[in-house]
Amino acid sequence: MGCLSSTFKYILYAINLIFVIIGVLLIIFGSLMVASMQNATDFEGSTKSLAFPVCVLVIGCVTFLVAFFGCCGTIKENACLTTTYAICMLILFSLQMVLSVWLFVEKDTFLDYMSRLVDRAWVENDSAHGYPMDALQLALKCCGNQSYGQYGSDVPASCCGYDDRSKECVASIYELRPGCNDEFVNFWASHMDIVRLNSLIIALFQLAIFFIACHLVKAMRWS
């Protein structure tokens, strides 16, 4: 290998080593969350609660596997493994580009989905689901799905910015707060440019790694 190829080799190895560690941590974290929910008694509720840790576990496995191919392929100068890694990066780049284009074209669809998330949080806003509206109301300084009036006379403390649900929320505070649905949608609408830009940057980063991997494969086969 030449000087440039050797530099690319160790840069790619270092990047993938970091992602191997991240993958392992995600697998451990996801496994611990899954294990902690094994005693759930309500089948429907436990299935829903397992969705997030299972997603973390799957993402960890994919991250570890792809990065492992990259680490082994580059440090061992194995053209077959590095080619597999390059193909994986091309697939990830393609998926990322699809997501980027979707975010540009289907902005209204995305915002409508964000609105439905708040609707779902409102429907599931009880002790069994951990009062999901509290998190929104504390973060966005809002109250209720559409307005505070939906709570009637039982306005929760989170509408006044209190973590402790036993505290009383006074009307002079919650009456000035907007509904969480509009606030959540407006938040994502105002940050869409940042989300789309980050998605494109990630895609370009993956494309750059793909080309570096292809260059290394060529150098390995010529050496």
N, CA, C and O of each residue as an XYZ file, in Angstrom:
892
protein
N       0.837     -1.200      0.000
C       0.000      0.000      0.000
C       0.875      1.254      0.000
O       1.958      1.276      0.586
N       0.379      2.299     -0.672
C       1.095      3.553     -0.660
C       0.803      4.338      0.603
O       0.071      3.878      1.480
N       1.383      5.529      0.688
C       1.226      6.372      1.877
C      -0.231      6.788      2.065
O      -0.757      6.740      3.176
N      -0.891      7.202      0.955
C      -2.281      7.640      1.035
C      -3.193      6.496      1.463
O      -4.071      6.679      2.306
N      -2.987      5.319      0.882
C      -3.812      4.159      1.220
C      -3.625      3.758      2.680
O      -4.586      3.387      3.354
N      -2.395      3.832      3.164
C      -2.120      3.492      4.565
C      -2.803      4.480      5.507
O      -3.328      4.094      6.551
N      -2.788      5.758      5.128
C      -3.461      6.781      5.943
C      -4.958      6.517      5.999
O      -5.564      6.559      7.070
N      -5.562      6.239      4.822
C      -6.987      5.915      4.765
C      -7.300      4.672      5.602
O      -8.332      4.593      6.269
N      -6.396      3.722      5.549
C      -6.589      2.456      6.271
C      -6.748      2.696      7.769
O      -7.672      2.176      8.394
N      -5.842      3.486      8.339
C      -5.880      3.688      9.793
C      -6.979      4.664     10.209
O      -7.522      4.563     11.310
N      -7.303      5.604      9.327
C      -8.431      6.496      9.625
C      -9.729      5.694      9.666
O     -10.535      5.839     10.584
N      -9.916      4.849      8.660
C     -11.118      4.024      8.588
C     -11.180      3.033      9.747
O     -12.250      2.770     10.294
N     -10.019      2.486     10.114
C      -9.963      1.551     11.242
C     -10.377      2.252     12.535
O     -11.150      1.707     13.322
N      -9.859      3.464     12.749
C     -10.176      4.211     13.973
C     -11.673      4.545     14.040
O     -12.302      4.414     15.090
N     -12.230      4.980     12.901
C     -13.660      5.321     12.857
C     -14.507      4.100     13.185
O     -15.445      4.177     13.979
N     -14.169      2.980     12.570
C     -14.964      1.767     12.780
C     -14.773      1.178     14.176
O     -15.690      0.563     14.719
N     -13.598      1.360     14.754
C     -13.367      0.894     16.120
C     -14.290      1.630     17.094
O     -14.820      1.040     18.035
N     -14.468      2.926     16.850
C     -15.384      3.716     17.681
C     -16.807      3.179     17.549
O     -17.523      3.046     18.541
N     -17.211      2.871     16.305
C     -18.566      2.375     16.080
C     -18.756      0.951     16.597
O     -19.871      0.573     16.955
N     -17.680      0.152     16.641
C     -17.765     -1.171     17.264
C     -18.096     -1.023     18.744
O     -18.940     -1.743     19.279
N     -17.421     -0.082     19.398
C     -17.662      0.170     20.823
C     -19.089      0.671     21.036
O     -19.780      0.228     21.954
N     -19.526      1.606     20.174
C     -20.896      2.126     20.271
C     -21.908      0.996     20.084
O     -22.900      0.911     20.808
N     -21.640      0.118     19.091
C     -22.524     -1.018     18.846
C     -22.630     -1.944     20.036
O     -23.724     -2.385     20.386
N     -21.497     -2.245     20.665
C     -21.478     -3.116     21.843
C     -22.274     -2.477     22.984
O     -23.049     -3.154     23.659
N     -22.078     -1.165     23.198
C     -22.798     -0.469     24.265
C     -24.309     -0.473     24.012
O     -25.097     -0.643     24.942
N     -24.709     -0.285     22.748
C     -26.132     -0.320     22.410
C     -26.720     -1.712     22.628
O     -27.851     -1.846     23.096
N     -25.947     -2.750     22.287
C     -26.408     -4.131     22.498
C     -26.590     -4.404     23.986
O     -27.598     -4.980     24.397
N     -25.612     -3.990     24.794
C     -25.703     -4.190     26.252
C     -26.886     -3.422     26.823
O     -27.666     -3.954     27.613
N     -27.009     -2.152     26.409
C     -28.090     -1.299     26.904
C     -29.457     -1.866     26.524
O     -30.360     -1.941     27.358
N     -29.602     -2.268     25.251
C     -30.863     -2.846     24.786
C     -31.189     -4.153     25.485
O     -32.341     -4.402     25.839
N     -30.170     -4.996     25.686
C     -30.375     -6.287     26.354
C     -30.824     -6.098     27.801
O     -31.705     -6.811     28.283
N     -30.215     -5.136     28.487
C     -30.588     -4.868     29.879
C     -32.025     -4.366     29.975
O     -32.753     -4.730     30.899
N     -32.439     -3.518     29.006
C     -33.811     -3.011     29.015
C     -34.812     -4.136     28.741
O     -35.862     -4.214     29.379
N     -34.473     -5.005     27.784
C     -35.352     -6.136     27.476
C     -35.477     -7.059     28.684
O     -36.572     -7.506     29.027
N     -34.331     -7.342     29.332
C     -34.317     -8.233     30.497
C     -35.127     -7.659     31.658
O     -35.777     -8.395     32.401
N     -35.079     -6.336     31.804
C     -35.788     -5.705     32.920
C     -37.300     -5.708     32.726
O     -38.050     -5.458     33.670
N     -37.750     -5.994     31.498
C     -39.190     -5.991     31.207
C     -39.774     -7.396     31.089
O     -40.928     -7.554     30.691
N     -38.997     -8.405     31.429
C     -39.463     -9.782     31.285
C     -40.583    -10.128     32.253
O     -41.322    -11.086     32.028
N     -40.716     -9.359     33.328
C     -41.744     -9.666     34.330
C     -43.066     -8.942     34.065
O     -43.978     -8.967     34.891
N     -43.153     -8.298     32.900
C     -44.390     -7.585     32.568
C     -45.546     -8.584     32.473
O     -45.408     -9.655     31.880
N     -46.675     -8.222     33.059
C     -47.809     -9.152     33.092
C     -48.818     -8.885     31.984
O     -49.463     -9.812     31.492
N     -48.957     -7.629     31.593
C     -49.920     -7.277     30.546
C     -49.276     -7.492     29.190
O     -48.328     -6.789     28.838
N     -49.775     -8.457     28.418
C     -49.136     -8.824     27.150
C     -49.105     -7.661     26.166
O     -48.070     -7.367     25.567
N     -50.265     -6.997     26.005
C     -50.322     -5.889     25.040
C     -49.415     -4.749     25.463
O     -48.677     -4.197     24.647
N     -49.471     -4.399     26.735
C     -48.633     -3.312     27.231
C     -47.168     -3.651     27.164
O     -46.348     -2.798     26.824
N     -46.816     -4.909     27.490
C     -45.405     -5.295     27.479
C     -44.865     -5.328     26.059
O     -43.691     -5.033     25.835
N     -45.725     -5.689     25.082
C     -45.293     -5.706     23.686
C     -44.952     -4.299     23.225
O     -43.948     -4.085     22.546
N     -45.792     -3.339     23.599
C     -45.527     -1.950     23.230
C     -44.271     -1.428     23.916
O     -43.470     -0.726     23.299
N     -44.098     -1.767     25.183
C     -42.952     -1.259     25.931
C     -41.642     -1.867     25.453
O     -40.577     -1.277     25.637
N     -41.715     -3.051     24.836
C     -40.506     -3.703     24.334
C     -40.047     -3.149     22.988
O     -38.931     -3.430     22.552
N     -40.887     -2.374     22.336
C     -40.554     -1.873     20.993
C     -39.273     -1.055     20.999
O     -38.408     -1.256     20.147
N     -39.141     -0.134     21.948
C     -37.956      0.728     21.979
C     -36.674     -0.046     22.275
O     -35.711      0.080     21.518
N     -36.622     -0.859     23.368
C     -35.385     -1.606     23.619
C     -35.011     -2.577     22.504
O     -33.827     -2.785     22.239
N     -36.006     -3.175     21.847
C     -35.707     -4.076     20.725
C     -35.093     -3.288     19.565
O     -34.159     -3.759     18.917
N     -35.618     -2.093     19.307
C     -35.038     -1.230     18.259
C     -33.598     -0.869     18.592
O     -32.731     -0.888     17.718
N     -33.341     -0.539     19.855
C     -31.973     -0.226     20.291
C     -31.065     -1.427     20.079
O     -29.929     -1.286     19.626
N     -31.575     -2.609     20.409
C     -30.808     -3.846     20.259
C     -30.486     -4.122     18.792
O     -29.360     -4.493     18.460
N     -31.466     -3.943     17.920
C     -31.266     -4.180     16.485
C     -30.271     -3.181     15.905
O     -29.381     -3.557     15.142
N     -30.422     -1.910     16.266
C     -29.488     -0.878     15.783
C     -28.079     -1.173     16.266
O     -27.113     -1.001     15.522
N     -27.958     -1.621     17.518
C     -26.648     -1.981     18.060
C     -26.012     -3.128     17.304
O     -24.817     -3.095     17.008
N     -26.809     -4.150     16.987
C     -26.294     -5.314     16.246
C     -25.836     -4.927     14.840
O     -24.772     -5.352     14.390
N     -26.648     -4.115     14.146
C     -26.286     -3.683     12.787
C     -25.029     -2.819     12.822
O     -24.128     -2.987     12.000
N     -24.977     -1.890     13.783
C     -23.809     -1.018     13.921
C     -22.558     -1.829     14.190
O     -21.514     -1.598     13.579
N     -22.664     -2.793     15.116
C     -21.512     -3.629     15.456
C     -21.060     -4.461     14.264
O     -19.866     -4.547     13.978
N     -22.013     -5.073     13.569
C     -21.680     -5.969     12.456
C     -20.978     -5.218     11.327
O     -19.938     -5.655     10.836
N     -21.557     -4.081     10.917
C     -20.964     -3.298      9.822
C     -19.584     -2.776     10.219
O     -18.634     -2.870      9.442
N     -19.476     -2.225     11.433
C     -18.191     -1.699     11.893
C     -17.151     -2.801     12.063
O     -15.961     -2.579     11.843
N     -17.605     -3.992     12.457
C     -16.692     -5.130     12.614
C     -16.086     -5.515     11.265
O     -14.888     -5.783     11.168
N     -16.927     -5.542     10.222
C     -16.416     -5.801      8.876
C     -15.366     -4.758      8.501
O     -14.320     -5.081      7.939
N     -15.669     -3.498      8.825
C     -14.736     -2.418      8.501
C     -13.421     -2.539      9.239
O     -12.353     -2.356      8.654
N     -13.497     -2.849     10.537
C     -12.270     -2.997     11.349
C     -11.402     -4.146     10.848
O     -10.214     -3.975     10.573
N     -12.018     -5.316     10.735
C     -11.262     -6.507     10.320
C     -10.741     -6.380      8.895
O      -9.607     -6.757      8.600
N     -11.578     -5.848      8.021
C     -11.169     -5.721      6.628
C      -9.996     -4.790      6.426
O      -9.099     -5.076      5.633
N      -9.997     -3.663      7.146
C      -8.927     -2.681      6.966
C      -7.632     -3.100      7.663
O      -6.562     -3.045      7.058
N      -7.719     -3.512      8.916
C      -6.494     -3.816      9.662
C      -5.830     -5.097      9.165
O      -4.606     -5.220      9.206
N      -6.638     -6.052      8.694
C      -6.091     -7.305      8.158
C      -5.815     -7.212      6.662
O      -5.275     -8.138      6.057
N      -6.197     -6.077      6.075
C      -6.047     -5.873      4.630
C      -6.704     -7.014      3.845
O      -6.147     -7.566      2.896
N      -7.930     -7.335      4.302
C      -8.707     -8.392      3.673
C      -9.680     -7.761      2.679
O     -10.618     -7.065      3.066
N      -9.440     -8.017      1.391
C     -10.257     -7.388      0.347
C     -11.705     -7.841      0.407
O     -12.605     -7.050      0.127
N     -11.951     -9.096      0.767
C     -13.317     -9.626      0.818
C     -14.142     -8.929      1.893
O     -15.263     -8.494      1.630
N     -13.592     -8.819      3.109
C     -14.303     -8.165      4.203
C     -14.494     -6.678      3.924
O     -15.551     -6.117      4.210
N     -13.473     -6.050      3.368
C     -13.571     -4.615      3.064
C     -14.608     -4.362      1.971
O     -15.313     -3.353      2.000
N     -14.698     -5.288      1.001
C     -15.726     -5.178     -0.032
C     -17.119     -5.303      0.582
O     -18.029     -4.554      0.229
N     -17.278     -6.256      1.506
C     -18.562     -6.417      2.208
C     -18.911     -5.147      2.963
O     -20.059     -4.704      2.952
N     -17.923     -4.566      3.613
C     -18.125     -3.323      4.360
C     -18.541     -2.198      3.410
O     -19.449     -1.427      3.718
N     -17.876     -2.106      2.252
C     -18.204     -1.063      1.276
C     -19.640     -1.220      0.780
O     -20.351     -0.229      0.614
N     -20.070     -2.458      0.543
C     -21.443     -2.715      0.094
C     -22.444     -2.295      1.172
O     -23.483     -1.707      0.873
N     -22.116     -2.606      2.430
C     -22.981     -2.201      3.555
C     -23.107     -0.680      3.613
O     -24.199     -0.152      3.822
N     -21.998      0.015      3.431
C     -22.015      1.477      3.467
C     -22.828      2.041      2.301
O     -23.515      3.052      2.451
N     -22.746      1.381      1.132
C     -23.531      1.831     -0.020
C     -25.028      1.653      0.249
O     -25.840      2.504     -0.115
N     -25.379      0.541      0.887
C     -26.789      0.305      1.237
C     -27.270      1.357      2.241
O     -28.356      1.918      2.091
N     -26.444      1.621      3.273
C     -26.800      2.633      4.279
C     -26.908      4.020      3.651
O     -27.793      4.800      4.003
N     -25.999      4.324      2.717
C     -26.053      5.608      2.006
C     -27.355      5.731      1.219
O     -27.996      6.781      1.227
N     -27.740      4.650      0.540
C     -28.971      4.654     -0.253
C     -30.190      4.886      0.633
O     -31.077      5.669      0.293
N     -30.226      4.193      1.781
C     -31.341      4.361      2.719
C     -31.379      5.776      3.279
O     -32.449      6.363      3.439
N     -30.188      6.322      3.579
C     -30.111      7.683      4.108
C     -30.577      8.700      3.070
O     -31.245      9.675      3.416
N     -30.232      8.483      1.806
C     -30.665      9.379      0.746
C     -32.177      9.319      0.557
O     -32.823     10.339      0.316
N     -32.737      8.107      0.669
C     -34.194      7.962      0.582
C     -34.859      8.766      1.697
O     -35.850      9.459      1.469
N     -34.303      8.666      2.905
C     -34.829      9.423      4.044
C     -34.702     10.926      3.800
O     -35.632     11.681      4.082
N     -33.554     11.362      3.278
C     -33.318     12.785      3.017
C     -34.317     13.324      2.000
O     -34.907     14.385      2.203
N     -34.503     12.589      0.901
C     -35.450     13.008     -0.136
C     -36.868     13.035      0.422
O     -37.642     13.948      0.137
N     -37.202     12.015      1.228
C     -38.532     11.950      1.831
C     -38.787     13.162      2.721
O     -39.886     13.716      2.723
N     -37.763     13.576      3.481
C     -37.906     14.732      4.367
C     -38.114     16.019      3.576
O     -38.824     16.919      4.025
N     -37.495     16.106      2.397
C     -37.674     17.284      1.554
C     -39.048     17.294      0.879
O     -39.713     18.327      0.819
N     -39.461     16.128      0.372
C     -40.689     16.041     -0.425
C     -41.938     15.937      0.445
O     -42.968     16.544      0.153
N     -41.828     15.149      1.529
C     -43.003     14.851      2.355
C     -42.965     15.575      3.692
O     -43.189     14.971      4.741
N     -42.683     16.860      3.649
C     -42.619     17.639      4.890
C     -43.958     17.614      5.622
O     -44.002     17.409      6.835
N     -45.061     17.826      4.876
C     -46.388     17.850      5.506
C     -46.749     16.495      6.113
O     -47.371     16.428      7.173
N     -46.352     15.413      5.431
C     -46.607     14.067      5.954
C     -45.860     13.843      7.261
O     -46.395     13.266      8.208
N     -44.616     14.308      7.298
C     -43.792     14.184      8.503
C     -44.406     14.968      9.660
O     -44.490     14.465     10.780
N     -44.835     16.200      9.387
C     -45.421     17.031     10.441
C     -46.755     16.455     10.917
O     -47.096     16.551     12.096
N     -47.505     15.858      9.991
C     -48.764     15.211     10.370
C     -48.499     14.023     11.289
O     -49.259     13.770     12.224
N     -47.413     13.294     11.016
C     -47.033     12.167     11.875
C     -46.651     12.667     13.273
O     -46.997     12.036     14.272
N     -45.945     13.791     13.346
C     -45.577     14.374     14.635
C     -46.841     14.758     15.416
O     -46.914     14.583     16.633
N     -47.828     15.281     14.690
C     -49.090     15.646     15.341
C     -49.801     14.418     15.905
O     -50.370     14.463     16.996
N     -49.761     13.323     15.149
C     -50.411     12.085     15.614
C     -49.707     11.506     16.836
O     -50.337     10.853     17.668
N     -48.401     11.747     16.944
C     -47.670     11.285     18.136
C     -48.200     11.964     19.394
O     -48.355     11.326     20.435
N     -48.477     13.256     19.289
C     -49.029     13.984     20.444
C     -50.444     13.499     20.743
O     -50.829     13.359     21.904
N     -51.216     13.244     19.685
C     -52.573     12.700     19.880
C     -52.520     11.377     20.635
O     -53.327     11.120     21.528
N     -51.555     10.546     20.258
C     -51.420      9.246     20.925
C     -50.987      9.419     22.381
O     -51.471      8.717     23.269
N     -50.072     10.360     22.615
C     -49.634     10.628     23.994
C     -50.808     11.094     24.843
O     -50.911     10.747     26.019
N     -51.692     11.882     24.240
C     -52.869     12.367     24.967
C     -53.821     11.219     25.327
O     -54.339     11.152     26.442
N     -54.038     10.327     24.370
C     -54.926      9.181     24.603
C     -54.356      8.264     25.682
O     -55.105      7.713     26.489
N     -53.025      8.099     25.697
C     -52.365      7.193     26.639
C     -51.849      7.908     27.883
O     -50.979      7.392     28.584
N     -52.379      9.086     28.153
C     -51.877      9.885     29.273
C     -52.461      9.410     30.604
O     -53.355     10.049     31.160
N     -51.951      8.291     31.107
C     -52.397      7.765     32.397
C     -51.206      7.144     33.121
O     -50.102      7.087     32.580
N     -51.434      6.689     34.320
C     -50.355      6.136     35.144
C     -49.763      4.872     34.542
O     -48.575      4.600     34.715
N     -50.588      4.093     33.831
C     -50.102      2.849     33.221
C     -49.060      3.118     32.146
O     -48.171      2.297     31.922
N     -49.166      4.268     31.479
C     -48.227      4.628     30.423
C     -47.210      5.683     30.876
O     -46.415      6.161     30.067
N     -47.232      6.045     32.159
C     -46.244      6.967     32.695
C     -46.512      8.431     32.402
O     -45.582      9.237     32.418
N     -47.754      8.794     32.136
C     -48.140     10.181     31.844
C     -47.222     10.828     30.805
O     -46.473     11.746     31.140
N     -47.264     10.369     29.552
C     -46.375     10.910     28.515
C     -46.564     12.401     28.246
O     -45.632     13.066     27.792
N     -47.752     12.935     28.517
C     -47.981     14.362     28.284
C     -47.140     15.230     29.206
O     -46.808     16.365     28.862
N     -46.793     14.703     30.377
C     -45.972     15.478     31.313
C     -44.641     15.877     30.689
O     -44.192     17.014     30.836
N     -44.018     14.935     29.993
C     -42.719     15.214     29.378
C     -42.845     16.319     28.334
O     -41.995     17.207     28.259
N     -43.904     16.265     27.530
C     -44.130     17.290     26.508
C     -44.418     18.644     27.147
O     -43.891     19.672     26.720
N     -45.255     18.628     28.168
C     -45.654     19.875     28.810
C     -44.490     20.551     29.527
O     -44.411     21.779     29.570
N     -43.601     19.759     30.082
C     -42.424     20.324     30.740
C     -41.413     20.856     29.716
O     -40.828     21.923     29.904
N     -41.217     20.099     28.635
C     -40.208     20.478     27.646
C     -40.646     21.663     26.791
O     -39.847     22.551     26.491
N     -41.936     21.670     26.396
C     -42.415     22.692     25.461
C     -43.169     23.838     26.137
O     -43.568     24.799     25.479
N     -43.360     23.730     27.455
C     -44.085     24.751     28.211
C     -45.480     24.968     27.608
O     -45.888     26.087     27.296
N     -46.185     23.847     27.460
C     -47.523     23.861     26.887
C     -48.478     23.165     27.854
O     -48.078     22.723     28.931
N     -49.756     23.074     27.448
C     -50.722     22.428     28.336
C     -51.856     21.823     27.524
O     -52.517     22.516     26.751
N     -52.079     20.513     27.708
C     -53.132     19.814     26.990
C     -52.743     19.490     25.560
O     -51.702     19.930     25.071
N     -53.592     18.715     24.893
C     -53.329     18.379     23.494
C     -53.570     19.607     22.610
O     -52.662     20.071     21.922
N     -54.804     20.127     22.636
C     -55.137     21.334     21.875
C     -55.125     22.592     22.750
O     -54.767     23.678     22.295
N     -55.528     22.419     24.027
C     -55.529     23.545     24.964
C     -55.671     23.020     26.390
O     -55.977     21.847     26.602
N     -55.447     23.890     27.352
C     -55.548     23.497     28.761
C     -56.978     23.122     29.135
O     -57.194     22.385     30.097
N     -57.967     23.630     28.372
C     -59.372     23.373     28.686
C     -59.747     21.904     28.626
O     -60.753     21.499     29.208
N     -58.949     21.095     27.925
C     -59.262     19.664     27.833
C     -59.099     18.947     29.163
O     -59.644     17.860     29.356
N     -58.358     19.544     30.074
C     -58.177     18.933     31.394
C     -59.341     19.241     32.335
O     -59.489     18.602     33.377
N     -60.158     20.215     31.967
C     -61.231     20.616     32.861
C     -60.670     21.284     34.109
O     -59.855     22.203     34.019
N     -61.108     20.820     35.260
C     -60.629     21.407     36.517
C     -59.419     20.666     37.090
O     -58.863     21.070     38.111
N     -59.013     19.570     36.421
C     -57.916     18.734     36.927
C     -56.656     18.951     36.072
O     -56.195     18.039     35.386
N     -56.114     20.162     36.127
C     -54.916     20.503     35.341
C     -53.683     19.996     36.076
O     -53.484     20.346     37.239
N     -52.840     19.173     35.423
C     -51.669     18.608     36.096
C     -50.581     19.651     36.378
O     -50.532     20.710     35.753
N     -49.727     19.322     37.321
C     -48.662     20.246     37.736
C     -47.677     20.541     36.616
O     -47.062     21.608     36.595
N     -47.519     19.594     35.674
C     -46.557     19.797     34.587
C     -46.952     20.962     33.690
O     -46.102     21.511     32.990
N     -48.235     21.355     33.697
C     -48.680     22.515     32.920
C     -48.130     23.813     33.499
O     -48.138     24.851     32.838
N     -47.657     23.743     34.729
C     -47.037     24.908     35.359
C     -45.533     24.750     35.487
O     -44.861     25.583     36.095
N     -45.003     23.660     34.902
C     -43.563     23.449     34.927
C     -43.053     22.693     36.134
O     -41.852     22.702     36.405
N     -43.954     22.030     36.876
C     -43.562     21.278     38.067
C     -43.390     19.797     37.737
O     -44.240     19.199     37.078
N     -42.272     19.202     38.204
C     -42.055     17.754     38.036
C     -42.946     16.951     38.968
O     -43.388     15.856     38.621
N     -43.210     17.492     40.146
C     -43.996     16.809     41.172
C     -45.491     16.937     40.851
O     -46.042     18.037     40.892
N     -46.142     15.816     40.531
C     -47.552     15.844     40.151
C     -48.489     16.202     41.317
O     -49.660     16.518     41.107
N     -47.959     16.150     42.541
C     -48.802     16.472     43.692
C     -48.974     17.987     43.879
O     -49.841     18.424     44.636
N     -48.157     18.778     43.195
C     -48.266     20.227     43.319
C     -49.483     20.746     42.570
O     -49.951     20.137     41.608
N     -49.982     21.884     43.033
C     -51.148     22.492     42.396
C     -50.717     23.461     41.309
O     -49.803     24.261     41.505
N     -51.372     23.388     40.176
C     -51.066     24.281     39.053
C     -52.098     25.411     39.037
O     -53.301     25.163     38.958
N     -51.618     26.638     39.111
C     -52.526     27.792     39.198
C     -52.925     28.276     37.808
O     -52.150     28.175     36.857
N     -54.133     28.799     37.703
C     -54.689     29.219     36.416
C     -53.890     30.333     35.763
O     -53.814     30.408     34.536
N     -53.297     31.195     36.567
C     -52.545     32.333     36.009
C     -51.350     31.878     35.178
O     -50.828     32.642     34.367
N     -50.912     30.619     35.382
C     -49.787     30.090     34.607
C     -50.290     29.274     33.421
O     -49.911     29.533     32.279
N     -51.156     28.275     33.696
C     -51.524     27.364     32.603
C     -52.430     28.000     31.557
O     -52.469     27.541     30.416
N     -53.163     29.058     31.933
C     -54.032     29.716     30.953
C     -53.242     30.436     29.864
O     -53.774     30.714     28.789
N     -51.985     30.735     30.137
C     -51.139     31.426     29.160
C     -50.385     30.460     28.252
O     -49.700     30.876     27.318
N     -50.518     29.172     28.537
C     -49.745     28.187     27.768
C     -50.552     27.623     26.595
O     -51.737     27.319     26.737
N     -49.892     27.484     25.424
C     -50.586     26.952     24.237
C     -50.743     25.444     24.317
O     -50.179     24.800     25.201
N     -51.511     24.880     23.390
C     -51.667     23.429     23.318
C     -50.383     22.769     22.847
O     -49.634     23.350     22.061
N     -50.128     21.561     23.321
C     -48.869     20.867     23.011
C     -48.795     20.395     21.559
O     -47.705     20.305     20.994
N     -49.944     20.095     20.950
C     -49.937     19.606     19.575
C     -49.346     20.655     18.644
O     -48.446     20.361     17.857
N     -49.857     21.882     18.736
C     -49.337     22.959     17.884
C     -47.882     23.269     18.196
O     -47.088     23.513     17.288
N     -47.532     23.260     19.472
C     -46.160     23.574     19.861
C     -45.175     22.522     19.348
O     -44.084     22.849     18.882
N     -45.579     21.256     19.444
C     -44.702     20.170     18.995
C     -44.518     20.214     17.477
O     -43.405     20.049     16.978
N     -45.603     20.434     16.751
C     -45.535     20.525     15.285
C     -44.717     21.742     14.870
O     -43.899     21.657     13.954
N     -44.933     22.871     15.536
C     -44.166     24.087     15.210
C     -42.682     23.914     15.493
O     -41.836     24.442     14.771
N     -42.373     23.164     16.558
C     -40.970     22.901     16.882
C     -40.283     22.167     15.732
O     -39.203     22.559     15.290
N     -40.928     21.087     15.250
C     -40.332     20.315     14.157
C     -40.334     21.101     12.851
O     -39.402     20.981     12.056
N     -41.376     21.907     12.623
C     -41.434     22.706     11.390
C     -40.291     23.720     11.353
O     -39.696     23.954     10.301
N     -39.990     24.315     12.499
C     -38.924     25.319     12.554
C     -37.531     24.700     12.504
O     -36.553     25.387     12.210
N     -37.440     23.391     12.792
C     -36.140     22.713     12.784
C     -35.977     21.753     11.598
O     -35.009     20.995     11.538
N     -36.925     21.788     10.660
C     -36.860     20.870      9.523
C     -35.606     21.065      8.682
O     -35.013     20.094      8.211
N     -35.198     22.325      8.491
C     -34.000     22.590      7.688
C     -32.771     21.959      8.317
O     -31.918     21.418      7.614
N     -32.677     22.028      9.658
C     -31.534     21.433     10.366
C     -31.571     19.915     10.238
O     -30.541     19.281     10.009
N     -32.773     19.327     10.388
C     -32.924     17.874     10.284
C     -32.534     17.400      8.888
O     -31.808     16.417      8.746
N     -33.013     18.097      7.856
C     -32.720     17.705      6.478
C     -31.244     17.882      6.161
O     -30.648     17.045      5.483
N     -30.651     18.972      6.650
C     -29.223     19.206      6.410
C     -28.378     18.124      7.067
O     -27.436     17.610      6.465
N     -28.719     17.781      8.309
C     -27.978     16.724      9.016
C     -28.114     15.386      8.299
O     -27.155     14.617      8.223
N     -29.303     15.111      7.774
C     -29.523     13.862      7.045
C     -28.637     13.806      5.800
O     -28.070     12.758      5.491
N     -28.516     14.923      5.086
C     -27.671     14.978      3.892
C     -26.192     14.850      4.246
O     -25.436     14.188      3.535
N     -25.777     15.482      5.344
C     -24.376     15.406      5.779
C     -24.007     13.964      6.120
O     -22.935     13.486      5.750
N     -24.907     13.274      6.831
C     -24.667     11.862      7.174
C     -24.553     11.022      5.910
O     -23.694     10.147      5.811
N     -25.437     11.298      4.931
C     -25.404     10.554      3.668
C     -24.082     10.782      2.935
O     -23.492      9.835      2.415
N     -23.614     12.032      2.892
C     -22.343     12.350      2.224
C     -21.166     11.711      2.956
O     -20.201     11.274      2.328
N     -21.249     11.660      4.284
C     -20.208     11.011      5.083
C     -20.143      9.520      4.753
O     -19.060      8.958      4.589
N     -21.303      8.891      4.657
C     -21.351      7.469      4.304
C     -20.827      7.229      2.893
O     -20.159      6.229      2.632
N     -21.135      8.157      1.984
C     -20.644      8.022      0.603
C     -19.119      8.150      0.565
O     -18.449      7.423     -0.169
N     -18.572      9.085      1.363
C     -17.123      9.261      1.417
C     -16.435      8.002      1.945
O     -15.400      7.587      1.423
N     -17.016      7.401      2.981
C     -16.462      6.163      3.539
C     -16.533      5.044      2.505
O     -15.614      4.231      2.403
N     -17.623      5.001      1.737
C     -17.757      3.997      0.678
C     -16.631      4.119     -0.341
O     -16.035      3.115     -0.732
N     -16.334      5.351     -0.776
C     -15.270      5.553     -1.758
C     -13.891      5.219     -1.178
O     -13.034      4.667     -1.867
N     -13.692      5.564      0.107
C     -12.423      5.223      0.763
C     -12.256      3.712      0.839
O     -11.176      3.181      0.582
N     -13.350      3.021      1.199
C     -13.309      1.557      1.282
C     -13.017      0.945     -0.086
O     -12.248     -0.010     -0.191
N     -13.635      1.497     -1.136
C     -13.382      1.000     -2.493
C     -11.926      1.229     -2.891
O     -11.311      0.375     -3.531
N     -11.380      2.378     -2.513
C      -9.972      2.666     -2.803
C      -9.057      1.663     -2.098
O      -8.074      1.195     -2.673
N      -9.395      1.339     -0.843
C      -8.591      0.389     -0.096
C      -8.679     -1.018     -0.706
O      -7.676     -1.730     -0.770
N      -9.871     -1.414     -1.150
C     -10.030     -2.717     -1.798
C      -9.148     -2.806     -3.040
O      -8.488     -3.818     -3.276
N      -9.148     -1.739     -3.827
C      -8.318     -1.714     -5.025
C      -6.847     -1.797     -4.663
O      -6.081     -2.516     -5.305
N      -6.445     -1.044     -3.611
C      -5.035     -1.073     -3.184
C      -4.642     -2.441     -2.652
O      -3.526     -2.902     -2.891
N      -5.557     -3.099     -1.927
C      -5.275     -4.440     -1.393
C      -5.085     -5.457     -2.502
O      -4.213     -6.321     -2.408
N      -5.877     -5.368     -3.535
C      -5.778     -6.323     -4.635
C      -4.557     -6.090     -5.526
O      -4.070     -7.008     -6.186
N      -4.077     -4.858     -5.531
C      -2.886     -4.564     -6.319
C      -1.604     -4.848     -5.574
O      -0.549     -5.040     -6.178
N      -1.703     -4.874     -4.230
C      -0.473     -5.075     -3.429
C      -0.110     -6.546     -3.311
O       0.888     -6.886     -2.676
